[in-house]
Amino acid sequence: MNNNVHNEQPGRYSRREIFRRFLAGSMASALTVIAGRSIAEDKPRENMQIDKGESVLGVDPTPEQMQRHLLAANEVARQTMHQGHHPFAAILIAADNETVLMTQGNINTVNHAESTLARLAAEKYTAEFLWGCTLYTTVEPCAMCAGTQYWANIGRLVYGMSERQLLDFTGANSENPTMDIPSRYVFAHSQKSIKVWGPVESVLEPIAKLHQYFWNK
Ligand SMILES: [Zn+2]
């Protein structure tokens, strides 16, 4: 996944370079011990072993949990709208399907709620941890956001309204020229088995209401 990883050519280093690297490694190990952290934590995220679905994903959320977290996300979307942004929001829930780890509203045209959350989550948590988590979003992620979820290694997605349903509200709005690329399509062309639920009928009304109000005002 990272082209830089395989650029090194062992065996071509001078003795001096080998010694320099040895010293640097020893220093890093010493600092790691002092900081009380494992060396693995100091590795860049992109070098971590990315899980392709072999590890246990844990228990899937119940319909009640899906409804509850989506309604909570819609409340974040409402606050986001009142703060002057588009009414989209996402929530990250831990593997226990209850603990709220992060919430994120839409920022602007290129910083959507889901991709922003996924990016911040990837900085904060390991890929292994995120594989057990679920991304909840009021509206189906666009291709950019589904792609960022994929790279962040978040194992599940639950969305309220489909991207196609949103398109009915926004139309060809220049502020939000909605795409029509289902997230299942994005994941189907990937190397991971990310689970997807949506649209969720029981939350469509409150989510639709918010978008009807916002895009038709
Ligand atoms: Zn997006």
Residues whose N, C-alpha, C, O or C-beta is under 5 A from the ligand:
A	BS01	ZN	H112 P141 C142 M144 C145
